[in-house]
Amino acid sequence: MFKKILIANRGEIAIRITRACRELGIETVCIYSEADRNSLHVLLADEAYEIGPAPSAESYLRIDKIIDVAQKSGAEAVHPGYGFLSESKAFAEALRKAGITFIGATPENIDAMGDKLGARELMKKADVPVVPGSGAIQNVAEAEAAAKEIGYPVMIKASAGGGGKGIRVVHEPKELASAFRAAQSEGKNYFNDDTVFIERFIQNPKHIEIQVFGDTHGNVVHLYDRECSIQRRHQKIIEESPSISVPDDVRKRMGEVAVNAAKSINYVGAGTIEFIFDNTTKEFFFMEMNTRLQVEHPVTEEVTGLDLVKEQIRVAHGLPLSMKQEDIRQKGHSIELRLCAEDPSTFLPSAGKIVRCRIPEGPFIRFDGYIYSGADISIYYDPMIAKLIVWGPTREQCIERLKRALAEFAVAGIKTNVILHKNILDHEKFLNGSYTTQFVDKELIPSASKTFFKFVDDEIFLIAAAITAYKESKGRRIIDLKQGKKWRISARMKSMMRRY
């Protein structure tokens, strides 16, 4: 087994990997930017190296610096976590060239699935159902012709896109030209590739994904499904396993299809096949494959009892998978909430210092995060500060436990999206499972002004407002009001001093 691993990431995922390594008796090396000097992942690692200024392009995305740290520290392998360089073919190849193991998919796997258009063609050859769509579209005229043939509404996608970037939904022909240019521009800006294609837009879709795992011995298994339909602007907010909407026979079929898809590219490591799921017809179509560990992997761990990070490390070391398909079972229900530092009404990031926080505890509650009293939340990175994961024997018990855990969670100094989660957990469509990927934008946000803050206690709100107003007025000098001339302010101050 490896003796030392470098973790090329930050925040909660860096801590998650550090913990897995420690349980395996492996030393950890972390990297950090200037903004993350006091981050929890730095404090927990065995060794820590600063690699540059706060912007990711100058620190966490610097392949040359990361490899230099790995060589100087004697790390034998690098775990990229998710995001940053986790799906970078160039990074995986550079590590291979340097004789360092990349704990993830092979460069060939990443290359095969990194381009959405190319991945679609590969999946067609492997008999995986795909959404009817076009090839690469070069201009508006081609886009109009393709959309007319497919039928509105359609979805324009950046071929190199990911994380919800470079996607536009078009309902009518008059919207097509501007949406085409926007998707092209976003593809160019985020992925340096303006290639786009068009797919049929599935009405009222659900996002269902299958966790797969492959090794270097030709074994591939699936670890069942996760539903990730609670999204805002294609960014996942809540994930659960299993999906309440997928019948058992369809779930079995999706697992088999996902395994065939992974086998068709000799897949190695943890990966996820994402499907668009029509909740009316129960049809499913290939959307894309993520060749890395997912943010939402804990819900799969909770219902299968498997540690996916440890399994990644074992597979990267050349060992065969520790489980066989017939041994893998889903037990109970698990839900994950992404807790973000953001304004719950505007969704704008909320940076600052955490002055106090209380972490929920109790049976079957897991809190993967990097916050603590005194921690600084930077404006430079993703606003997700923690994941609250809960398990229960049934979905209903899981939701009740989740509500209890959420009530215990408290953080002061920054704003969070806790109110959003409370609203979702209490919504009829979430409770009966009929929600789709458009749920938050269509059902929740429009009603925000009327009911969004129903969980805020009016009395506590008024007390907090009064305390804030008192503190502000206490520290304010009369001169700060800037009312009147200086001689008048001076007289006013002397008058107040005489009185008190």
C-alpha positions as CSV (number, residue, x, y, z in Angstrom):
1,M,0.0,0.0,0.0
2,F,1.1,3.6,-0.5
3,K,3.0,5.2,2.4
4,K,2.3,8.8,1.5
5,I,-0.4,10.5,-0.6
6,L,-0.7,14.2,-1.7
7,I,-4.2,15.6,-1.7
8,A,-4.6,18.1,-4.5
9,N,-7.7,19.9,-3.2
10,R,-9.1,21.9,-0.3
11,G,-12.1,22.1,2.0
12,E,-14.3,19.2,3.1
13,I,-13.1,16.8,0.4
14,A,-9.5,17.2,1.4
15,I,-10.5,16.4,5.0
16,R,-12.6,13.4,3.8
17,I,-9.5,12.0,2.0
18,T,-7.2,12.7,4.9
19,R,-9.4,10.7,7.2
20,A,-9.5,7.8,4.9
21,C,-5.8,7.8,4.5
22,R,-5.3,8.0,8.2
23,E,-7.4,4.9,8.8
24,L,-5.3,3.1,6.2
25,G,-2.1,4.1,7.9
26,I,-1.1,6.4,5.1
27,E,0.6,9.8,5.7
28,T,-1.0,12.8,4.0
29,V,0.5,15.9,2.3
30,C,-1.8,18.8,1.7
31,I,-1.4,21.9,-0.4
32,Y,-3.0,25.3,0.3
33,S,-3.3,28.8,-1.2
34,E,-2.5,32.0,0.7
35,A,-6.2,32.3,1.5
36,D,-6.4,28.8,3.0
37,R,-3.4,29.2,5.4
38,N,-5.7,28.5,8.4
39,S,-8.1,26.1,6.8
40,L,-9.0,23.0,8.6
41,H,-7.6,20.7,5.9
42,V,-4.2,22.3,6.5
43,L,-4.4,21.8,10.3
44,L,-5.3,18.1,9.9
45,A,-2.7,16.9,7.3
46,D,0.6,15.5,8.3
47,E,2.5,17.9,6.0
48,A,1.3,21.1,4.4
49,Y,2.8,23.2,1.5
50,E,1.7,26.6,0.3
51,I,1.5,26.7,-3.5
52,G,0.5,30.3,-4.4
53,P,-2.0,33.1,-4.2
54,A,-5.8,32.7,-3.6
55,P,-7.0,32.5,-7.3
56,S,-7.3,28.8,-8.3
57,A,-5.4,29.4,-11.5
58,E,-2.4,30.5,-9.5
59,S,-2.6,27.7,-6.9
60,Y,-4.9,24.7,-7.0
61,L,-4.8,24.4,-10.8
62,R,-1.0,24.7,-11.1
63,I,0.1,21.2,-12.3
64,D,3.8,22.1,-12.2
65,K,3.7,23.2,-8.6
66,I,1.6,20.3,-7.4
67,I,4.0,17.8,-9.0
68,D,7.0,19.6,-7.5
69,V,5.5,19.4,-4.0
70,A,4.7,15.7,-4.5
71,Q,8.3,15.0,-5.5
72,K,9.8,17.0,-2.7
73,S,7.5,15.5,-0.1
74,G,8.0,11.9,-1.3
75,A,4.3,11.3,-2.1
76,E,3.8,8.2,-4.2
77,A,0.3,9.1,-5.3
78,V,-2.0,12.1,-5.7
79,H,-5.7,12.2,-4.9
80,P,-7.4,15.1,-6.8
81,G,-10.8,15.0,-4.9
82,Y,-13.5,16.5,-7.0
83,G,-13.4,19.7,-9.1
84,F,-10.1,21.5,-9.8
85,L,-7.9,18.9,-11.6
86,S,-9.9,15.8,-10.9
87,E,-10.9,15.3,-14.5
88,S,-7.9,16.8,-16.1
89,K,-6.3,14.5,-18.7
90,A,-3.2,16.7,-18.7
91,F,-2.8,16.4,-14.9
92,A,-3.2,12.6,-15.0
93,E,-0.7,12.3,-17.9
94,A,1.8,14.6,-16.2
95,L,1.7,12.5,-13.0
96,R,2.1,9.4,-15.0
97,K,5.2,10.9,-16.7
98,A,6.6,11.9,-13.3
99,G,6.2,8.3,-12.0
100,I,3.4,9.3,-9.5
101,T,0.1,7.5,-9.3
102,F,-3.1,9.4,-10.1
103,I,-5.9,8.2,-7.8
104,G,-8.7,8.4,-10.4
105,A,-9.6,7.4,-13.9
106,T,-6.9,6.8,-16.5
107,P,-6.1,9.6,-18.9
108,E,-7.7,7.5,-21.7
109,N,-10.9,7.2,-19.7
110,I,-11.0,11.0,-19.0
111,D,-10.3,11.7,-22.7
112,A,-13.1,9.4,-23.8
113,M,-15.8,10.9,-21.6
114,G,-14.6,14.5,-21.4
115,D,-16.1,15.5,-24.6
116,K,-19.9,15.1,-24.4
117,L,-20.3,14.7,-28.2
118,G,-17.6,12.0,-28.3
119,A,-19.1,10.3,-25.2
120,R,-22.6,10.2,-26.9
121,E,-21.2,8.3,-29.8
122,L,-19.3,5.9,-27.6
123,M,-22.5,5.2,-25.6
124,K,-24.5,4.6,-28.8
125,K,-22.0,1.9,-29.8
126,A,-22.4,0.3,-26.3
127,D,-26.2,0.3,-26.8
128,V,-26.7,2.8,-24.0
129,P,-29.9,4.9,-24.7
130,V,-29.1,8.5,-25.5
131,V,-31.4,11.6,-25.9
132,P,-32.2,12.3,-29.6
133,G,-29.8,15.1,-30.7
134,S,-27.4,16.5,-33.2
135,G,-23.7,16.4,-33.9
136,A,-21.5,19.5,-33.5
137,I,-23.3,22.7,-34.5
138,Q,-21.3,25.5,-36.2
139,N,-23.7,28.3,-36.6
140,V,-27.2,29.6,-36.0
141,A,-28.5,28.3,-39.3
142,E,-27.4,24.8,-38.4
143,A,-28.9,25.2,-35.0
144,E,-32.2,26.2,-36.4
145,A,-32.3,23.2,-38.7
146,A,-31.3,20.8,-36.0
147,A,-33.9,22.2,-33.5
148,K,-36.6,22.0,-36.1
149,E,-35.8,18.3,-36.8
150,I,-35.6,17.4,-33.1
151,G,-38.6,19.4,-32.1
152,Y,-39.0,22.1,-29.5
153,P,-38.2,22.5,-26.6
154,V,-34.5,21.7,-27.1
155,M,-31.3,22.0,-25.0
156,I,-28.1,23.5,-26.3
157,K,-25.0,22.1,-24.6
158,A,-21.3,23.0,-24.7
159,S,-19.5,19.8,-25.7
160,A,-16.8,20.3,-23.1
161,G,-19.2,21.6,-20.5
162,G,-19.7,20.4,-17.0
163,G,-21.1,21.5,-13.6
164,G,-24.1,23.1,-15.3
165,K,-22.0,25.5,-17.3
166,G,-22.7,26.0,-21.1
167,I,-26.3,24.8,-21.0
168,R,-29.3,26.7,-22.4
169,V,-33.0,25.5,-22.7
170,V,-34.8,26.9,-25.7
171,H,-38.6,26.7,-25.8
172,E,-39.3,28.7,-29.0
173,P,-37.5,29.4,-32.3
174,K,-37.2,33.1,-31.4
175,E,-35.0,32.2,-28.4
176,L,-32.6,30.0,-30.3
177,A,-30.1,32.5,-31.7
178,S,-29.3,34.2,-28.4
179,A,-29.2,30.9,-26.5
180,F,-26.8,29.4,-29.1
181,R,-24.4,32.3,-28.8
182,A,-24.6,32.3,-25.0
183,A,-23.8,28.5,-24.8
184,Q,-21.0,28.9,-27.3
185,S,-19.5,31.9,-25.3
186,E,-19.8,30.0,-22.0
187,G,-18.1,27.0,-23.4
188,K,-15.3,29.2,-24.7
189,N,-14.9,31.1,-21.5
190,Y,-15.0,28.1,-19.1
191,F,-13.6,25.3,-21.1
192,N,-11.7,27.0,-24.0
193,D,-13.9,25.1,-26.4
194,D,-17.0,26.7,-28.1
195,T,-18.3,23.5,-29.7
196,V,-22.0,23.0,-28.9
197,F,-24.7,20.4,-29.8
198,I,-28.4,20.2,-29.4
199,E,-30.6,17.6,-27.6
200,R,-34.3,17.1,-27.1
201,F,-35.3,18.7,-23.8
202,I,-37.1,16.1,-21.7
203,Q,-40.1,17.7,-20.0
204,N,-40.3,17.4,-16.2
205,P,-37.0,15.4,-16.0
206,K,-35.3,13.9,-13.1
207,H,-31.6,13.5,-12.7
208,I,-30.7,9.9,-11.7
209,E,-27.1,8.7,-11.6
210,I,-25.5,5.3,-11.1
211,Q,-22.2,5.0,-9.2
212,V,-19.8,2.6,-11.0
213,F,-16.4,1.3,-9.9
214,G,-13.8,-0.4,-12.1
215,D,-10.3,-1.9,-11.4
216,T,-7.2,-2.7,-13.5
217,H,-8.2,-6.4,-13.5
218,G,-11.3,-5.9,-15.8
219,N,-13.9,-5.9,-13.0
220,V,-16.7,-3.4,-13.0
221,V,-19.6,-3.1,-10.6
222,H,-22.3,-0.6,-9.9
223,L,-23.4,0.7,-6.5
224,Y,-26.9,1.6,-7.4
225,D,-28.6,4.9,-7.9
226,R,-28.7,8.4,-6.5
227,E,-31.3,11.0,-7.3
228,C,-30.0,14.6,-7.7
229,S,-33.0,16.4,-9.1
230,I,-33.1,19.1,-6.4
231,Q,-31.0,21.7,-8.3
232,R,-30.9,25.4,-9.0
233,R,-29.5,26.4,-12.3
234,H,-28.1,22.9,-12.9
235,Q,-26.3,23.0,-9.5
236,K,-27.2,20.2,-7.2
237,I,-28.5,21.1,-3.8
238,I,-29.9,17.8,-2.3
239,E,-29.1,14.2,-3.2
240,E,-30.7,11.0,-2.0
241,S,-30.3,7.3,-2.4
242,P,-32.3,5.3,-3.5
243,S,-34.6,7.4,-5.8
244,I,-38.2,7.3,-4.8
245,S,-39.2,7.5,-8.4
246,V,-37.3,4.6,-10.0
247,P,-39.0,1.2,-9.9
248,D,-36.8,-1.8,-8.9
249,D,-36.8,-3.4,-12.4
250,V,-35.8,0.0,-14.0
251,R,-33.1,0.4,-11.3
252,K,-31.7,-3.0,-12.1
253,R,-31.7,-2.2,-15.8
254,M,-30.0,1.2,-15.2
255,G,-27.3,-0.5,-13.2
256,E,-26.6,-3.1,-16.0
257,V,-26.5,-0.3,-18.6
258,A,-24.0,1.7,-16.5
259,V,-21.7,-1.3,-16.0
260,N,-21.8,-1.9,-19.8
261,A,-21.0,1.7,-20.5
262,A,-18.0,1.6,-18.1
263,K,-16.8,-1.7,-19.5
264,S,-16.9,-0.3,-23.0
265,I,-14.0,2.1,-22.1
266,N,-12.2,-0.2,-19.7
267,Y,-13.0,2.1,-16.9
268,V,-10.8,2.3,-13.8
269,G,-11.7,3.9,-10.4
270,A,-14.9,5.6,-9.2
271,G,-17.1,7.1,-11.8
272,T,-20.7,8.2,-12.3
273,I,-23.1,7.6,-15.2
274,E,-25.7,10.4,-15.2
275,F,-29.1,9.8,-16.8
276,I,-32.1,12.0,-17.6
277,F,-35.1,10.2,-16.3
278,D,-38.6,10.7,-17.6
279,N,-40.8,10.2,-14.5
280,T,-43.9,9.7,-16.6
281,T,-42.7,7.0,-19.0
282,K,-39.8,5.7,-16.7
283,E,-37.5,6.0,-19.7
284,F,-33.9,6.9,-19.1
285,F,-31.2,8.4,-21.4
286,F,-27.5,8.8,-21.0
287,M,-26.5,12.4,-20.2
288,E,-22.8,12.3,-19.3
289,M,-20.1,10.4,-17.3
290,N,-18.2,12.0,-14.5
291,T,-14.8,10.4,-14.3
292,R,-14.1,11.2,-10.6
293,L,-15.5,11.0,-7.1
294,Q,-18.8,12.9,-6.8
295,V,-19.7,15.4,-4.1
296,E,-22.7,13.3,-3.3
297,H,-20.8,10.0,-2.8
298,P,-21.6,9.8,0.9
299,V,-25.2,8.8,0.3
300,T,-24.0,5.8,-1.6
301,E,-21.6,5.0,1.2
302,E,-24.4,5.2,3.8
303,V,-26.8,2.8,2.0
304,T,-24.1,0.3,0.9
305,G,-21.8,0.4,3.9
306,L,-18.7,0.9,1.5
307,D,-16.0,3.5,1.8
308,L,-15.5,4.8,-1.7
309,V,-12.3,6.8,-1.0
310,K,-10.6,3.8,0.5
311,E,-11.7,1.8,-2.5
312,Q,-10.2,4.4,-4.8
313,I,-6.9,4.2,-3.1
314,R,-6.9,0.3,-3.2
315,V,-7.7,0.3,-6.9
316,A,-5.1,2.9,-7.7
317,H,-2.5,0.7,-5.9
318,G,-3.4,-2.1,-8.3
319,L,-5.6,-4.2,-6.1
320,P,-8.8,-5.8,-7.4
321,L,-12.2,-4.5,-6.2
322,S,-13.0,-5.6,-2.7
323,M,-16.6,-6.3,-3.5
324,K,-18.5,-8.4,-6.1
325,Q,-21.8,-7.2,-7.7
326,E,-23.8,-9.9,-5.9
327,D,-22.5,-8.7,-2.5
328,I,-23.6,-5.1,-2.9
329,R,-27.0,-4.2,-1.4
330,Q,-28.9,-0.9,-0.8
331,K,-30.0,-0.7,2.8
332,G,-32.3,2.0,4.1
333,H,-32.3,5.6,2.8
334,S,-29.8,8.4,2.9
335,I,-30.1,12.1,2.0
336,E,-27.4,14.7,1.7
337,L,-27.8,18.5,2.0
338,R,-25.2,20.9,0.6
339,L,-24.7,23.7,3.1
340,C,-23.5,26.8,1.4
341,A,-22.3,30.2,2.5
342,E,-24.8,32.2,0.6
343,D,-27.7,34.6,1.0
344,P,-30.8,32.5,1.1
345,S,-32.9,35.1,-0.8
346,T,-30.4,36.3,-3.4
347,F,-28.1,33.2,-3.6
348,L,-25.1,35.5,-3.6
349,P,-22.0,34.1,-1.8
350,S,-21.6,35.2,1.8
351,A,-17.9,35.4,2.7
352,G,-16.5,36.3,6.2
353,K,-15.3,35.0,9.5
354,I,-17.4,32.4,11.3
355,V,-17.7,33.7,14.9
356,R,-19.6,30.7,16.2
357,C,-20.9,27.3,14.9
358,R,-22.7,24.3,16.3
359,I,-22.4,21.0,14.4
360,P,-25.4,18.6,14.6
361,E,-24.8,15.2,16.2
362,G,-26.6,12.0,17.1
363,P,-27.2,8.5,15.6
364,F,-26.8,8.1,11.9
365,I,-25.8,11.8,11.3
366,R,-22.7,12.6,9.3
367,F,-21.2,16.1,8.9
368,D,-18.5,16.5,6.3
369,G,-17.3,20.1,6.4
370,Y,-14.4,22.4,7.1
371,I,-16.0,25.1,9.3
372,Y,-15.1,25.9,12.9
373,S,-15.4,29.0,15.1
374,G,-12.9,31.5,13.8
375,A,-12.6,30.0,10.3
376,D,-12.5,32.4,7.3
377,I,-14.8,31.7,4.4
378,S,-13.1,33.0,1.3
379,I,-14.7,34.6,-1.7
380,Y,-12.3,32.8,-4.0
381,Y,-13.8,29.3,-3.9
382,D,-17.1,27.3,-4.1
383,P,-19.5,28.5,-1.4
384,M,-20.2,24.9,-0.1
385,I,-18.9,24.8,3.4
386,A,-20.3,21.4,4.5
387,K,-22.5,18.4,3.7
388,L,-25.1,17.1,6.1
389,I,-25.7,13.5,5.5
390,V,-28.3,11.4,7.3
391,W,-29.4,7.7,7.1
392,G,-32.7,6.2,8.2
393,P,-34.4,2.8,7.8
394,T,-37.0,4.5,5.6
395,R,-37.2,7.7,3.6
396,E,-39.7,9.2,6.0
397,Q,-37.5,8.5,9.1
398,C,-34.5,9.8,7.2
399,I,-36.4,13.1,6.5
400,E,-37.5,13.5,10.1
401,R,-33.9,12.9,11.4
402,L,-32.6,15.4,8.8
403,K,-35.0,18.0,10.1
404,R,-33.9,17.4,13.7
405,A,-30.2,17.7,12.6
406,L,-30.8,20.9,10.6
407,A,-32.5,22.4,13.6
408,E,-29.4,21.8,15.7
409,F,-27.1,23.3,13.1
410,A,-26.1,26.9,13.8
411,V,-23.5,29.2,12.3
412,A,-23.0,32.9,13.0
413,G,-20.9,35.4,11.1
414,I,-22.0,34.4,7.6
415,K,-25.3,33.7,5.9
416,T,-26.2,30.1,4.8
417,N,-28.9,28.3,2.8
418,V,-30.4,26.5,5.8
419,I,-33.7,28.2,5.2
420,L,-33.8,26.9,1.6
421,H,-33.3,23.4,2.9
422,K,-36.0,23.7,5.5
423,N,-38.5,24.8,2.9
424,I,-37.6,22.0,0.6
425,L,-37.8,19.3,3.3
426,D,-41.3,20.6,4.1
427,H,-42.6,20.8,0.6
428,E,-45.3,18.4,-0.6
429,K,-43.6,17.6,-3.9
430,F,-40.4,16.7,-2.1
431,L,-42.2,14.6,0.4
432,N,-44.2,12.7,-2.3
433,G,-41.2,12.4,-4.6
434,S,-42.8,14.1,-7.6
435,Y,-40.2,16.9,-7.8
436,T,-38.1,17.4,-10.9
437,T,-34.9,19.3,-11.8
438,Q,-37.1,22.4,-12.2
439,F,-38.6,22.2,-8.8
440,V,-36.5,24.9,-7.0
441,D,-36.8,27.4,-9.9
442,K,-40.5,26.9,-10.6
443,E,-42.0,25.9,-7.3
444,L,-39.9,27.4,-4.6
445,I,-38.3,30.7,-5.8
446,P,-41.5,32.3,-7.1
447,S,-43.2,31.8,-3.7
448,A,-40.2,33.0,-1.7
449,S,-41.6,36.4,-0.8
450,K,-44.7,34.8,0.7
451,T,-43.6,31.7,2.5
452,F,-39.8,31.3,2.1
453,F,-39.0,32.6,5.6
454,K,-41.8,30.9,7.4
455,F,-39.2,29.0,9.5
456,V,-37.8,32.3,10.9
457,D,-39.2,32.9,14.4
458,D,-40.6,36.5,14.3
459,E,-39.8,37.0,18.0
460,I,-36.2,35.9,17.6
461,F,-35.9,38.0,14.5
462,L,-37.1,41.1,16.3
463,I,-34.8,40.5,19.3
464,A,-31.8,40.0,16.9
465,A,-32.7,43.2,15.0
466,A,-33.0,45.2,18.2
467,I,-29.6,43.9,19.5
468,T,-28.0,44.7,16.1
469,A,-29.5,48.2,16.1
470,Y,-28.3,48.8,19.7
471,K,-24.8,47.7,18.9
472,E,-24.6,49.9,15.9
473,S,-26.0,53.0,17.7
474,K,-23.7,52.4,20.7
475,G,-20.6,52.6,18.6
476,R,-21.8,55.6,16.6
477,R,-20.5,59.0,17.4
478,I,-22.6,62.1,16.8
479,I,-20.0,63.3,14.4
480,D,-20.6,60.2,12.2
481,L,-24.0,61.4,11.4
482,K,-22.5,64.3,9.4
483,Q,-25.5,66.5,10.0
484,G,-24.9,70.2,10.4
485,K,-21.7,72.1,10.6
486,K,-18.8,71.4,12.9
487,W,-19.7,74.2,15.4
488,R,-23.2,72.8,15.7
489,I,-22.0,69.2,16.2
490,S,-19.5,70.4,18.8
491,A,-22.2,72.2,20.7
492,R,-24.5,69.2,20.5
493,M,-21.8,66.9,21.9
494,K,-21.1,69.3,24.8
495,S,-24.8,69.4,25.5
496,M,-25.0,65.6,25.6
497,M,-22.0,65.4,28.0
498,R,-23.7,67.8,30.4
499,R,-26.8,65.8,30.4
500,Y,-25.2,62.4,31.0
